[in-house]
């Protein structure tokens, strides 16, 4: 079987396919077979039916004409599909030969090589010619008819020897180089960033359409809870609902728990028109500090869980009307404790009828808190995933709290790197390097841990939480984080290091969060047995661990 360019050609006619198939059987492994090659020059375009490059003989450009073909003494004619037409097979073969030869010899990679033998011929797979046939531009030996087809390569060798005896015969490495030249040079490589951008644009467009329907449906509902799995667009919807409420003249607070999500929300709403920007956007706890609550120690969990919320309840009684809100929007509400909802409600101008819009995913409840809003809410469910590729969404689908439709489009397969939990961070570092080598930019990549934090994350956090989250938006840096602080956030490419070696509390929820943070490319590093223990057999199967 010869080298073929392309490997699986699409032939314009059945006759061309017949000739190509014959040559693919008759040529040797050192030969080269080309089909449907197009050459563009400034003055003209050429399309070569078939080119047979025979090692030790020459390169023959073939013009194939099926059906009934004859020469009337002046021109060639062909009868096909019920009509006769004038054809110029010799001109096409000869001009194609010179066009192809010029393209090959003009390539810098051919420099220094002497010219090899080039020839042209006409092949008539359905027509029989008389043995004494000849025209000035087509002697009998340069036209192969249906009776000569069985020994097609033998006739091509004869044609190459007859047409150009003064040039050297091509060797195997000449033909290998020609094949390389015909594939082009300086070609753009697969651009993972461009593919991710296109998929993100499509997802955003669809989310924009769907959010208009959903927000229109809840326009006159003051209290709503939207449930949805990872990638369903909850944060996207929460931000847009905030913008619309503020646009209506309401004073709105957009709350969440994690500092990372708060930083994202603040950056996002800063692009809104001034009248659309919420009165407050940030964490629940920072809202209390903005009221004048006493600050607490970073490691004093009782302060954050109980004392600060209790103080906020007392302070809420003294808020002025200008400090209160017409509506509160809460994203990632599954993170809120029962003690936090009372100050949220107390911050409303109208505690009985003020707006409350809650967005949550019970499957991402990674903290041991089970708070619920203290008032009835109209439930809505988002049952689709748009933000992750189908390959990624399929891996965490068994962990989602509801059955979801996977609509995010196709992408790369999820990569799994088996390793001990203690080696997961080192393996993840190697995978980050691999992603960058594949064309991902630093700002596209995040390394997330389920156990001990990566040393780079600890070093950045030593500079303070504000500086740490500022690095999240640095275009020159890969993001290093922990699944506990990454809810509501995402990256096109994520390396998840499953580096906890015990079945810790909320391990299943943390795995769910970690697997769902990548939009386009996910790499998982960890012990397959431990991942199977956490996620169950269905997750293991979808990750290819069984």
Secondary structure, DSSP 4 states (H G I P E B T S, - for coil): --EEESTT---SSHHHHHHHHHHHHHS-TT-EEEEEEEEE-SS-EEEEEEEEEETTTEEEEEEE--SEEEE-SSSEEEEETTEEEEE-HHHHHHHHHHHHHHHHHHSGGGTTPPPB-EEEEEE-TT----TT--BTTB-GGGEE-TTTGGGHHHHHHHHHHHH-TTSBPPPHHHHHHHHHHHT-SSPPPP-HHHHHHHHHHHHHHHHHHHHHHHHHHTTT-SEEEEEE-TTS-HHHHHHHHHHHHHHTT--EEEEES-HHHHHHHHHHHTTS-GGGS-SEEEEHHHHHHHHTPPP--TT-HHIIIIIHHHHHHHHHTT--TTTSBSEEEESSGGG--HHHHHHHHHTBSSTTT-EEEEEE-GGG--SS-----SS--EEEEE-EE-SS-HHHHHHHGGGSSS--EE-S---PPPEEEE--GGGHHHHHHHHHHHHHHTT--GGGEEEEESSSPPHHHHHHHTT-HHHHHHHTT-TTS-EEEEGGG-TT--EEEEEEEE---S--TTHHHHHHHHHTSEEEEEEEEE-HHHHHHHHHHHHHHHTT--
